[in-house]
């Protein structure tokens, strides 16, 4: 595939649960360009894999992105007909299951059977890797059952799969920007130690990986940072040149905006050190980067430098951590806040001894509260009249406990507020779900064997 023709990569999802109608305008724009093109879906967050593993326990055929068919159905035929490759981490905990579902979807749509490559090697949750995790975690090794352990693998296997002719590459846990770097490696044939080019394409992937964040979605703040057309937000496209520099655009006619501010916000997103952004493929340095407007909704990124890849790979380990219970109830009308506060005090007394409760008054003190609920002991701010002017309050109470029956007590106590007071409570909603804990570690790169497998 190596050539100097610019490569266009569009992103149609930034997390599991993203909009499912975003891909079609992106694919149409990629096809209209007449350039070599790739479509990516980024659908994994740090705990998505653990939830996928839990789903697979219930159904061995599950464990991949639940919206997989909805994401692909509008564009699969167009991509296959026009040579737009698809690369995604929507395999989650079951990449082979995702591949089977894509083959089934193609059959449903009357399409030729696509060539699908599945990446393997990121899953370290099995017994064979227990000693590796123990060495890496030491005393932090969970004593509870491990639900998932996944290494953040890099772009090389994606590139190898594309060079082998894959129409679609299904991954589990790869580093988000590797979804873009892999196609760029395959397209341009860069050496795996061409650190500057690898870093530039990595940062292009970093700009795309959160989907519509870079086109103004998460940027929008009315009256301060206005963004037009949020209801029809366009998702981003990166044109990457032979030196790895990129220009970020979006499909014509879609909502949102791309300018230097939206790009800079996304560029700095989750960037712990601008001089040393660690990925499995390269260490990127953006301290000399230039962000420049080159047209309407078109911003060019240049000047990224790269350094040798780390000797280790990050691993996230999720483990069973008891149960999470929560309940909500609303109070409205005169003295609503006072009644909601009293309800919180009742629950704290009734559930004493189970451990700390998280108690929030949504709309009064929630986002800025803390897990100890210390605010509950303090008088409300302002005058008594101002305090009583809050006329619509929702009380939320949450508890984490290792024992199911103990956590279940919170659900019962919140429900009992209907008649046990205070007055006027309504709209109770409760939930119980397994709680997951997470620890992270670094393992030697050569301890993680990564490969791809064609599943024609």
Secondary structure, DSSP 8 states (H G I E B T S, - for coil): ---SS-EEEEE--SSTT--SSSHHHHHHHHHHHTS-EEEEE----TTHHHHHHHHHHH-TT--S-TTHHHHHHTTHHHHHHHT-EEEE-TTTT-HHHHHHHHHHHHHHTT-----EEEEES-B--SGGGHHHHHHHHGGGS-SS-EEEEEE-B-SHHHHHHHHTT-SEEE-SSB-TTHHHHHHHHHHH---TT-HHHHHHHHHHHHHHTTGGGTTTTTT-BTTTB--S-GGGB--EEEEE-TTS-EEEEE-TT-BS---HHHHHHHHTTT-S-TT-EE-SS-EEE-TT-EEEEEETTEEEEE--EEE---SEEEEEEEEEEEEEEEEEEEEESTTHHHHHHHHHHHHHHHTTTS---EEEEETTBSTT--TT-GGGGS--SS-HHHHHT--EEEEEEEEEESSHHHHHHHHHHHHHHHHHSSTT-EEEEEEEEEEEEEEEEEEEGGGS--EEEE--
